[in-house]
Amino acid sequence: MQDLEKKHFNCQEFEDFLVDDVILENVLVKSNQIWFRYLLDGEEVDCSVEYDSISFEDQNLASPARVKCFAVVIAVLFSLRFSSLLPQKVDFSKYSQFIDQELLNFLQTTIPKCWSETRYQVGKLVYQSPEIKVNESLLGQEVHYPIFNLKTEQNTVDAIIGSGSGKDSLLCSLILQKADINYDILTCLYNSYGNIEEQKELFTQASEHLNYRKQHYIYFQDSYYPWLKQRVNRYNIVDRTQKYFDYKKPFHNIAAENVILPFVVAPIQAMHKIPMLLVGNEKSADAHNLIDKYSGEAVAHQWVKSLEATKKTQDQMAGMFNNINHASLIKAIHDVKIFELVFKLADQLPYATNSCNIQKPWCCRCEKCCYVFAGFCAYGDREKVIKAFGKDLFVMEENLHIWSELLGLKGYIPWECVGMPEENQLYFYKLYQQGVRNQAITLFENEILIPLQNRGNSVEDYFQQIQNQFGQVDENHHTMPEWLWNKIRPVLE
């Protein structure tokens, strides 16, 4: 067992897949677009970030020098995407004059936790971060802070929601509406998720009944993910890692979108005079998936959504922008409370949402689909949930191992954006009490209920404790300003 644990610390098996050098080669600013190119061991990968509601040529936004500085900051932060490659060096030398030491420090202190899962999956927990190369003589010479400045008395709406088409985004909108807070919606569309127009249609279905002021879009065109997919296939890295570790963990690339997005949205906030970006990162996301027994390190899939990551990002942004802020609207509550609230406030709207990261709307075969399916069935109408998903995920034989993971029977939290095992156990208990019986419920009965009874524990007390713990509102677990918290707090009850 000790040898297996060491395999996750300093494994040498997958060096061929990893890269040595990442170089920021080019950064360009167009009227409403930032474009940049990286070289990954000499191979080109390009990315563009295009806005539909601002122009970088508008002098009311910022000077050309500040816009150029912003573009480089975004390009630098996008190096966080290269998490699965664990590069030895990242070279920003060509753009050193637009980068300051604080930004480099932010990267170097963010990477170890942001990349903990990707370090773990190739057995490289010993790796902490790449060597970052800059031209010291030019460092920071053309940095112009604050890049964007928003006078607080100028705001046109109170907030903009970074909105997907899932339950958390829906709940954020409903909370603001219930609290009489006016807001805009921002939606990010990625070529890596498939057809852009089809993505738009899914977002429209999920948001058409909401009362927001304006819809903003950001379009991400990225050649990195097709490049990465080819590399993963070329080196057969999924099968090799699963065989080596005897562990069917999905092979992930942590994109760090939750860290990068607040910076990307800043010009929209500045141009449209919106002081607060709100996202839907719940308290459940703060949990690590496991503790590596050899190194003692906490390994987490969702660290970028944690309170710790939010505070780090807020501190970094405070030095770069003036009165441009962000927070999570649901950081004070767990998924147990989220499922309860979304069906309480939204009626039929949850059935039109989608949360799958593999195939829209639902692939019905991943941890995320199974988790949301269980929560929806526990708090909503089970027949409507089955119709929305197109299948009953409880009776699918191929999902049994996923239910085992979600219930906590494997000793770790599945590598997806899902809640704690106790939360999933509570969803199953609610369904069990409703008389639902299937192979997944039988697993729950045999592995959770019967052992509880055999130990002489009160089943009712056990699940009441879970309800009490995960159904409460944590007054201190958020970073919202007082004016916002005071308005939404009554809605969370």
TAZICOR-V560020 format. One record per backbone hydrogen bond with DSSP energy under -1.0 kcal/mol. CO is the residue of the C=O (numbers start at 1). NH is the residue of the N-H. E is the energy in kcal/mol with one decimal. If there is no record, write none. Layout:
<<CO NH E> <CO NH E>>
This chain:
<<1 5 -2.2> <2 6 -2.1> <3 7 -1.3> <5 8 -1.2> <6 9 -2.1> <6 10 -1.4> <8 125 -1.9> <9 126 -2.9> <14 17 -1.1> <14 18 -1.2> <20 89 -2.6> <21 41 -3.0> <22 91 -3.4> <23 39 -2.5> <26 37 -2.3> <28 35 -2.7> <31 56 -3.8> <32 51 -2.8> <33 30 -3.3> <34 49 -2.8> <35 28 -3.3> <36 47 -2.3> <37 25 -2.3> <37 26 -1.5> <38 45 -2.5> <39 23 -2.2> <40 43 -1.9> <43 40 -3.0> <45 38 -2.8> <46 223 -2.8> <47 36 -2.5> <48 221 -1.9> <49 34 -2.3> <50 219 -2.9> <55 58 -1.3> <58 61 -1.9> <63 67 -2.4> <64 68 -2.4> <65 69 -1.9> <66 70 -2.4> <67 71 -2.5> <68 72 -2.0> <69 73 -2.1> <70 74 -2.4> <71 75 -2.2> <72 76 -2.8> <73 77 -2.6> <74 78 -1.9> <76 79 -1.7> <77 80 -2.1> <78 81 -1.6> <79 82 -1.5> <82 85 -1.1> <85 19 -1.6> <88 131 -2.9> <89 22 -2.1> <90 133 -2.9> <91 24 -2.7> <92 95 -1.9> <93 96 -1.6> <95 98 -1.6> <96 99 -1.7> <96 140 -2.2> <97 142 -3.1> <99 140 -1.0> <100 104 -1.5> <101 105 -2.6> <102 106 -2.2> <103 107 -2.1> <104 108 -2.6> <105 109 -2.1> <106 110 -1.6> <107 111 -2.6> <110 114 -2.7> <111 115 -2.9> <113 116 -1.2> <115 119 -2.4> <116 120 -2.1> <117 121 -2.4> <119 124 -3.9> <120 123 -1.7> <123 11 -3.6> <124 127 -1.4> <131 90 -2.7> <133 92 -3.0> <135 138 -1.5> <135 139 -1.2> <138 141 -2.2> <140 143 -1.3> <148 322 -2.2> <151 154 -2.3> <159 184 -2.0> <160 278 -2.9> <161 163 -1.3> <161 186 -3.2> <165 354 -2.7> <166 170 -2.0> <167 171 -2.6> <168 172 -2.2> <169 173 -1.9> <170 174 -2.2> <171 175 -2.7> <172 176 -2.1> <173 177 -2.4> <174 178 -2.4> <175 179 -1.8> <176 181 -2.7> <177 180 -1.3> <182 159 -1.0> <183 213 -2.9> <184 161 -2.6> <185 216 -3.1> <186 163 -3.0> <187 218 -2.0> <189 220 -3.1> <190 193 -1.6> <191 194 -1.5> <195 199 -1.9> <196 200 -2.4> <197 201 -2.0> <198 202 -1.8> <199 203 -2.2> <200 204 -2.5> <201 205 -2.3> <202 206 -1.6> <203 207 -1.2> <204 208 -1.7> <207 210 -1.9> <214 185 -2.7> <216 187 -2.5> <217 52 -1.7> <218 189 -2.8> <219 50 -2.6> <220 191 -2.3> <221 48 -2.5> <223 227 -1.8> <224 228 -3.1> <225 229 -2.6> <226 230 -2.1> <227 231 -1.9> <228 232 -3.0> <229 233 -2.2> <230 234 -2.8> <231 235 -2.2> <232 237 -1.9> <236 240 -2.1> <237 241 -2.4> <238 242 -2.3> <239 243 -2.3> <240 244 -2.5> <241 245 -2.4> <242 247 -1.5> <247 249 -2.3> <256 259 -1.1> <256 260 -2.3> <257 261 -3.1> <260 264 -1.8> <261 265 -2.4> <265 269 -1.9> <266 270 -2.5> <267 271 -2.7> <268 272 -2.5> <269 274 -2.3> <273 156 -1.9> <275 325 -2.6> <276 160 -2.4> <277 327 -2.0> <278 162 -2.9> <279 329 -2.6> <282 285 -1.2> <283 286 -2.1> <284 287 -1.3> <289 413 -1.8> <290 299 -2.8> <292 296 -2.6> <297 292 -2.8> <299 289 -2.3> <299 290 -1.5> <302 305 -2.4> <303 306 -2.2> <306 310 -2.1> <307 311 -2.4> <308 312 -2.1> <309 313 -2.4> <310 314 -2.6> <311 315 -2.3> <312 316 -2.0> <313 317 -2.5> <314 318 -1.9> <317 320 -1.2> <317 321 -2.5> <320 147 -3.3> <322 150 -2.1> <325 277 -2.5> <327 279 -2.0> <330 333 -1.5> <332 474 -2.6> <333 283 -2.8> <334 338 -1.8> <335 339 -3.2> <336 340 -1.5> <337 341 -2.7> <338 342 -2.8> <339 343 -1.5> <340 344 -1.5> <341 345 -2.9> <342 346 -1.5> <346 349 -2.2> <348 351 -1.0> <349 352 -2.0> <350 353 -1.6> <361 356 -1.1> <366 370 -2.2> <367 371 -2.5> <368 372 -2.5> <369 373 -2.5> <370 374 -2.3> <371 375 -2.2> <372 376 -3.0> <373 377 -2.5> <374 378 -2.0> <375 379 -1.8> <376 380 -2.9> <381 385 -2.1> <382 386 -2.5> <383 387 -1.9> <384 388 -2.3> <385 389 -2.4> <386 390 -1.9> <392 395 -1.2> <396 399 -1.9> <397 400 -1.6> <399 403 -2.2> <400 404 -2.1> <401 405 -1.7> <402 406 -2.9> <403 407 -2.1> <404 409 -2.2> <405 408 -1.6> <414 416 -2.2> <416 418 -1.9> <420 424 -1.7> <421 425 -2.5> <422 426 -1.9> <423 427 -1.9> <424 428 -2.1> <425 429 -2.3> <426 430 -2.3> <427 431 -1.9> <428 432 -2.7> <429 433 -2.5> <430 434 -1.2> <431 436 -2.3> <432 435 -1.3> <438 442 -2.4> <439 443 -1.8> <440 444 -2.0> <441 445 -2.8> <442 446 -2.7> <443 447 -2.5> <444 448 -2.3> <444 449 -1.6> <445 450 -2.8> <448 452 -1.7> <449 453 -2.3> <450 454 -2.8> <451 455 -1.6> <452 457 -2.2> <453 456 -1.4> <458 462 -2.3> <459 463 -2.1> <460 464 -1.9> <461 465 -2.3> <462 466 -1.5> <463 467 -2.3> <464 468 -2.6> <465 469 -2.5> <466 470 -3.0> <467 471 -1.7> <474 477 -1.3> <481 485 -2.5> <482 486 -2.6> <484 488 -2.2> <485 489 -2.4> <488 492 -1.2>>
